[in-house]
Amino acid sequence: MSLSDRRTFLLALPAAALAGCGFTPVYAPGSEATNLQGTVRMDDPTNEDSFDIVRQIEQRLGRPTAPIYGLTITPSVDEESLSIVGSRDITRFNLIGRADFAIRSLADNRVLLAGEVDSFTSYSATGTTVSTLTAERDARTRLMINLANLVVTRLMASPESLAL
């Protein structure tokens, strides 16, 4: 077998394996996951964290024009010290986030899919008080965006659970 024949064979092998397992790209036209676009209504935000989550969900799935699903996401954040210098000053913090989520049918309020996602981020506390507070708020925003993205990924990976 010549070198070019091997390359063709090796490149075609993964495609054939994926075709055999029923793999469909999430964003392919007509895929079940695209049915989420404009159909998911988030609960109203109550604080900055939930506002960041709602904004990211709407950016990924679009604003609800004809909502048929309701989505509740409840985030929680723990902070832990990561780096302590010789003078016992903490110079870096980890924010560990978790979000419980449930998507339900708005027609009968039945929960279709529920679960949890988790992630983390960190920020530096070596500057002034103002820069530390700004870094903390930025890290929290990044964490909420990441949690929202993980929820959307879970929803899109489980379109069969969302069949009404």
N, C-alpha and C positions, 0 to 999 in steps of 0.2 A: 504494500500500500504506500503510495507516495505521500510526501509531507502535506501537500495541499488536500489530498483526499482525507487524511487524518483530521485536519483542521475543520473541514466541512462536516465530517462525522461528529467531532466533538462539539461543534457549535449547534448542530441539529439535535443532539441527544437531549439537552435540557428542554428544548422547545417541545419535543415529542413527549417527554415525560410529563410536562405540565399540561399538554393537550389531553393526555390520557386520564388525568386526574380531575378534569372538569374545571380547571383553573380559569377564572374570568377576572380581568383587571377591574378594580373597584370603580374607577372613573370611566369605564368603557360606556359608550352610548347604549342606553337601554338596560344597563345593569341595575340590579335591585337597589344598590346603595345610592344611586342617583335619585331615587324616589324620596330621599330625605331632604333634598334641596327645597327650601321654602316651606317645609311641612312641620318643622319642629319649633314649638314655642317654649322658651325657657321661662321658669318662674321669675318674677320680678326681682331685681337685685336689691339686697338690703344693706350691703356694705361695699367697700372698695374691692375686696376680693371677689365677691359675687358679680360685681360690675365688670371686672376684668374677664371673668369667665364668660358672662353673657356676650360681651363684645367679641370675644374670640370664637365662640360657638356660632354667632351670627355671621362672622367673617367667613367661617368654613362652610356653613350650611345655608347661608343666606337668611335674610329677615323673613319671618313667617308671613307668607301671603295667603296661604290656605292651610292653616295648622290642623293636623290630625293627630299629632303626638305632643305630649307635654313632657318636658325634661326637667328633673330636679337634680341639682348637683349641690352637695354639702361638703365644702372643703374644711380641712383642719390643718393647722401648721404648728409644728414644734420647732423650737430653736435650740441649737446646742453649740457650745463653744468648741472651736476647732483648733485654734492656735493660741498658745499662751506664751508670752515672752518672759524673760527673766524677772521683770518687775511685776509679774502677775497681771499684766495687762492683756486682755483678750484682743487679738488682732484680726481674727477671722471667725465668722459664724456660718453654720450650716442651717438652712431652712429645709425641714423635711415636711413635705406636704402629702396629704392623702385626701382623696375626694370620693365620697360615696355617691353613686348616681342611680337613678331609676327613670326609665322612659315608660310612659303609659299612653294608652289610647285615650284621647279626649272624649270619645263617644261614650265609653262606659267606665272610664277611670281605672281600667285593668292594667296592672304592671306587666309590660311585655318583656323587659330585660332590666336587670339590676346587677350592680357589681361595684367594685372599687378599683381605683388606680392610685399609684403613688409615684412620687418623684422627689428630687431634691435640687437645691441650688445653694450657692454660698455668696457671701459678700465680705468685703474688707472693712475693718473698723480702724484703719490707721490714720485717717485724716481728721479734720475738724468734726465737731458735733453735727454741723449741717451736712457735711459730705457723707458722714456715716449714716445719718437718717435718710438721705437721698439714696445711698447705696442699698440700704435695707428695703426701702419702698420699691426700688427698681428690681431687686431680687425677688420680692414678693409678687410683683407683676409678672416677671418671667416665669415664676413657679405656677401661677394661676393659668397663664397661657399654655404652659406645658401640660398641666392637668387637663385643661379643656381639650387640647389636641389628642391626648390619650383617650379621653372619653369618645371623641368623634371617631377615632380609629377603631375602638371597640364596637361602636354602633355600626360602622361600615363593614366590619369583619363579620357581623352577625345579622345580615339582612333577613334571614329566615325567621329569626326571633321576632321581627317587627311586622310580620304578615298579619293583617287584620282579618 
